[in-house]
Amino acid sequence: MTDKMATPIIEPYEGPAGGWGSAGSLAEILTREQIPVSGAALLMKQNKPDGFMCVSCAWSKPAKPSAFEYCENGAKATAWEQTAKRVGPDFFARHTVTELLGWTDYALEEKGRLTYPMRYDAASDRYVPVTWEEAFAEIGRELKGFDPASVVFYTSGRASLETSYMYGLLARLYGTNNLPDSSNMCHEPTSVGLKSTIGVAVGTTVLEDFETTDLILFFGQNVGSNAPRMLHPLQDARRRRVPIITFNPLRERGLERFTNPQSVVEMATRHATEISTQYHQVKAGGDIAAITGMCKWLITEDREAKQVGRPRMLDVGFIAEHTHGFEDFVAFCDGQDWSDLEARSGLTRGAMEEAARVYARARSTIAVYGMGLTQHRKGTQAVRMLVNLLLLRGNIGRPGAGLCPVRGHSNVQGQRTVGITEKPELAPLDTLKELYGFEPPREKGLNTVEACEGIVAGEVKAFIGLGGNFVRAIPDTVRMEDAWRGMRLTVQIATKLNRSHLVNGAVAYLLPCLGRIEVDLQASGPQAVSMEDSTSCFHGSRGVTKPVSEHVRSEPWIVAELAKATLEPNPKVGWDAWVGDYAKVRDAIEATYPEVFKDLNGRMFDPGGLHKPLAARERRWETETGKANFTVPDGLNEDPDMPKRHADVLDLMTLRSNDQFNTTVYGYDDRFRGVKGTRTILFMNSDDIDRLGFRDGENVDLATEADDGIERVVRGLRIVKYEIPPGNCGGYYPELNPLIPLWHYDEEAKTPAAKAIPVRVRRSAPA
């Protein structure tokens, strides 16, 4: 095995996001994946009307793309998928599964693309080649023997709208709503919180809103690593002197300054644009308190303005006409003491008031947020609290304003739109019944956490994974891996090898699929697919490169063959016709959701995409009250039921490096945080290091503070002194996911609370 892990180097990085650091990182990965020339040419097709949509994040694709419409991380994702390296039957013949389980995440994926369908052979502890026909025959036989309620159909968020629609239909024809997805692990509080307050489950902004906004607020979203193409509209906004106010526990370089690597002048002069005009290092889980402080100031100032005849701070006309629950919310804010707000947020009263003062001056405000807001025990309430802030000044349903939750996987939002959901009330079951002549299951299915609970309890017998690295992405990793092996059947559809493919049920298959960038040739010719971005726009995508192997198959084909091998024939479902021409799948999507996907086939390649209709953008509120709802949180603490505070218990946040995308690790460098050659890191505040008796650079173990009788420990982490709020610490996921108890999730959305894990730092145990 080759692994790029080296002697760690920890030294501050002074450069901006983008710039020469980004250019150098791109050149390095193209060379490493053995595609320096072809890869550079390929990137010119990325996010272009005649090319392919990025396989990385879901940031919007502009109507008028730049010459280089890709970012550092998007380029890494393309290089990672289009690598010249291959993992075929010969690779598995040389390595047992037990051996491969000892490899790192990076080392597994870095070996290259999967090229042949494989079946796990327990006798030899190896994957062995199998024909597609043999694979589907056995998988179908196995699935026919299960109670549908015991089978999970998971999808990671990268599959196209066409594949996702077919996959959801397969599960429901089989008889289950067990359709968990990666949304359950990140933005489910968005879906729950926004639906109940403004009537839609997604953000309300489009890309054009960034061109007219007067203020941008950031909460818990690291744009430099998670959605770098977003830096371009932020830079344009700053050039218009639009203030950007950031609330984030760590100072992230992409939210500090940015050099556009596509600008010859900026690269030559090393000029950097300041991004955040205010940067508030809120404590982990302190967002409700910080937002409450802003709201309290606005309400107080508005009351005084009314008394003396000054212009009002609040949009009283909007509040009166469009909202419900305002008086209760005012009473909540009035009842909060500034000392409590300061203690919980980690910010001074002056800092919260200054942010509110700038907000009060802005005509239109966009609120951007990510998992720093959602991954808490009360993440849904934090999302609703952000809605409250925008409602006070009417910042939903007008140009240049609104909510902008930044999604991860490139079609994680879209797959929900076409029916990937465990909640039957969110799927058009009556329409599916009419179209396909069957009775869809009406029982609630399992979300991600519930699927894990079912696996631990022995109630889930089979797991079908459409992409992703589920075993590494979920909480309680060590405990879950032990339970995982108790399942009867595991099937993984993937482009590259990862740890989820090595922790198997009694019967296990690894099915290689085409990547989005590859030409998908079917009976009617080369196929196009479609995705939905973070701003609710649908885009078409065409593969442009030769498939990695003649033995790989497209995701729609694999889903169709699974269905044919498992289900009774249904003359109303044309699996073969759909595979032969994906336009027919899009026709079926439009027939199922006629208002959402009107003329999808004709408009999926429109510049800027086909916009999904959103009632809240038109100030139509599809809520129980018929209005946008102010809500009152239970309190200021986003993680109130964490163990009683002791001086040596810290709140751990799991983080990405800028050299990874979700569970995919591209390398061991985190350039922006000054880390090179390692991922076994624990970022700590210098006062906490001294107070707890440790030293910068010391190796320690980290243990979860919980009273459930289960020991959760990650060993051998190097302490790195970092600018992080006192009482907080940080480290990389998925490496630290074993520390998250399965029960530590948002109380409404069941999203794992990965941004506030109670931990103790211990001296490393002797080797």
C-alpha positions, 0 to 999 in steps of 0.5 A, a space after each residue: 500500500 502507498 499512502 501520502 501520510 508524511 511527517 506532520 508540519 504545523 505552520 501558519 498559512 498567511 495566504 488568502 483563499 484562492 490565489 497561488 495556493 489554489 493553483 498549486 493544489 490543482 496542478 498537484 492533483 492533476 499530476 498525481 492522478 496522471 491526467 495533467 493535460 487531459 484533466 486541464 482540458 476537461 475542466 474547461 467543460 465543467 459547469 458549462 452549458 455543453 458540458 457536465 455539472 460539477 460532481 462536488 458541491 451544489 453551488 449554482 451554475 451561472 447563466 453566463 459562466 466564466 472561462 474557468 467555471 470551477 473551483 479548487 475543490 471542484 477540480 479535485 473532484 473531477 480529477 479524483 473521478 477521472 484518474 488514470 488509476 484502476 481497481 479491478 479484479 487483479 487488485 482484489 486478488 492481491 488484497 484481502 478485505 481484512 487487509 484493506 480495512 487497515 488502510 486509510 480513507 485516502 489510500 482506498 480511494 486513491 487507488 482508482 476507479 472500480 472497473 468490474 462487478 464484484 461479490 464478497 467471498 467469505 472463504 477467501 476474505 476477498 472480493 471476486 469477479 461476478 457477471 452482472 447477470 449473476 449479481 442481479 439474480 442473487 440480489 433479487 432472490 435475497 430481496 424477495 425473501 425479506 420483509 420490505 420494512 427490513 430493507 434500507 435504500 440509501 442514496 448519497 446525494 450525487 445521483 441524478 434526478 433521473 436515477 433518484 426518481 427511478 430509485 425511489 419508485 423501486 423502493 415504493 414498488 418493493 413496499 417501503 419508504 425506507 429512503 434515508 439520504 445524506 440530507 438526514 445528516 446535514 440539512 434536515 433541520 432546514 427541511 423541517 424548520 423552513 417548511 413549518 415557518 415559511 412553507 417551503 423546505 428549501 432556501 429562497 434565494 437565487 444567484 441573481 439575488 447576490 447581485 442586488 443584495 445590500 448585506 450578506 450574513 454568514 452562519 456556520 458555513 465555510 465557503 473557502 472549503 465547502 463551496 469555493 465558487 461562491 467566493 466569486 459572487 461574494 467578491 463582486 458584492 464586496 466590490 459594490 461595498 456590500 457588508 458581509 457579517 460572519 458568525 463562525 467559531 473558527 476564523 476561516 480563510 475563505 471568509 477573511 480574504 480571497 484572491 481570484 485565481 482566474 484574474 491575471 491582475 490579482 495573481 500578478 499583484 497578489 491582491 486579495 479582497 477582504 470578504 467579512 467586514 465583521 467577523 464574530 467567533 460565536 461559540 459552537 451552539 451559540 447561534 440562537 443566542 447571537 441571533 436573539 441578541 440582534 433581534 432584541 436590539 432591533 425590537 428595542 430600537 424599533 420601540 424607541 423609534 416609534 415613540 419619538 417618531 423616527 423611522 422604524 427598524 422593523 418592517 411593520 407592514 410586512 409583519 402585520 400582513 404576512 406573519 403570525 406569532 410576532 407578539 410571542 416572539 417579542 415577549 421572548 426577546 424582551 425576556 432575555 438578559 444580555 448577560 445570558 446572551 453574552 455567556 451563551 453566544 461567546 460574544 459581547 453585547 456590543 458585537 451583537 448590537 453592531 451586527 444588528 445596527 448594520 442589518 437595520 440599515 440594509 434594505 435587502 439581506 441574504 442569510 447564508 448558513 451551513 452545518 454549523 447551524 444545523 448539526 446541533 440538538 436544537 439545530 431546527 430551532 436555530 434555523 427557525 431563529 434565523 427565519 425570525 431575524 429575516 422576518 423582522 425586516 421583511 427579508 423573504 420574498 423580495 429581490 436581493 433577500 432571503 435564506 441561502 442554505 448551502 447544500 453539499 452533494 451536487 444533487 442532494 436537494 434534487 433527489 428530495 424533490 423527486 421523492 427520495 424521502 422517508 416521510 410519506 406525506 412528502 411524496 406524491 403517493 396518490 399520483 404514483 398510485 395512479 400512474 403505476 397502478 400499485 398501492 404505495 406504502 403509507 407507513 413512515 420509513 427510516 431516516 439515517 439515524 433510525 436506519 442505524 438504530 435498526 441495524 444495531 437492533 438487528 431489525 434491518 436485514 439489507 442495505 442498498 447503497 446508491 453511492 456514498 460512504 455510509 459507514 464512515 459518514 454516520 455517528 458511532 462508527 465503531 459500534 455501527 461497524 460491529 452491528 453492520 456485519 449482522 445484516 444478511 445483504 449489503 449492496 454498494 453502487 460506487 465509482 471508487 473503493 471506500 470503507 463502506 465496501 469492506 464492512 459487509 453483510 453475509 452476502 455483499 456486492 460491489 457494483 461499479 457505475 459510470 461517473 457523471 463526467 463519462 459518456 452514457 451511451 444507451 439505445 437512443 444514443 448518448 444520454 444527458 442527466 439533470 440535477 438541482 442546485 442549492 438555489 432550486 434551479 435544475 440543470 442538464 449535464 452531459 458526459 464528455 469522456 470515455 467510460 472507465 471500463 466496458 464492464 461498468 454500467 450507468 446508475 439508471 441501468 443498475 437501478 432498472 436491473 435491480 427492479 426487474 430482478 426483484 419486482 413482479 412485472 408491471 406493464 405501467 413501468 417501462 424500466 427498459 424504455 427509461 434506460 434506453 432514453 432518459 428523456 422518458 424518465 424526465 417525462 415521468 418526473 414531469 407527469 408526477 410533479 407537473 407544476 415543478 418540472 414543467 417542460 424539463 426536457 425542453 428547458 434543462 439546458 437553459 442558461 442559468 437553469 430551470 427555476 423551481 417555483 417556490 411559493 415563499 419567493 412570492 410571499 405565499 405561505 403554505 403553512 398551517 397558519 397561511 402566514 410566515 410564522 415567528 417561532 419561540 425557541 425553548 431557550 438559548 442553548 442549542 445543546 441543552 441536554 449535554 452532560 452537566 458542565 465540568 471544567 475539563 469537558 469541551 465541546 467538539 466540532 467536527 470539521 472538513 479540511 480544504 483537501 476533502 469533500 465530505 467523506 472523500 479525502 484528497 490528501 493530508 494537507 489543510 492549507 488554510 489551517 496550516 496543517 500539512 501531512 496529517 489528519 489526526 489533529 485536535 484544534 484547541 484554544 491556548 487557554 484551554 491547553 494551559 488550563 487542562 495541563 497540556 502543551 501545543 504539539 502533544 499527542 492525546 486521546 479524546 473520549 466522549 463524555 456520556 453516561 450510556 455505558 459505551 466507551 468512545 475514544 479516538 487515540 493519538 490526536 496532536 494538539 494544535 493551538 488555534 484561534 477557537 473559542 474557549 471551551 470548544 475544540 475541533 477535529 476532522 471528520 470522518 476520523 472523529 465520527 466514532 465520538 458521536 453517540 447515535 442518540 446525539 441528534 437534533 430532537 426534531 430532524 434527527 440530524 447527528 449533532 456533530 458540531 457539539 460533542 461533549 469530550 474530555 482530553 486525555 493523555 495518550 495511553 501507552 502503546 
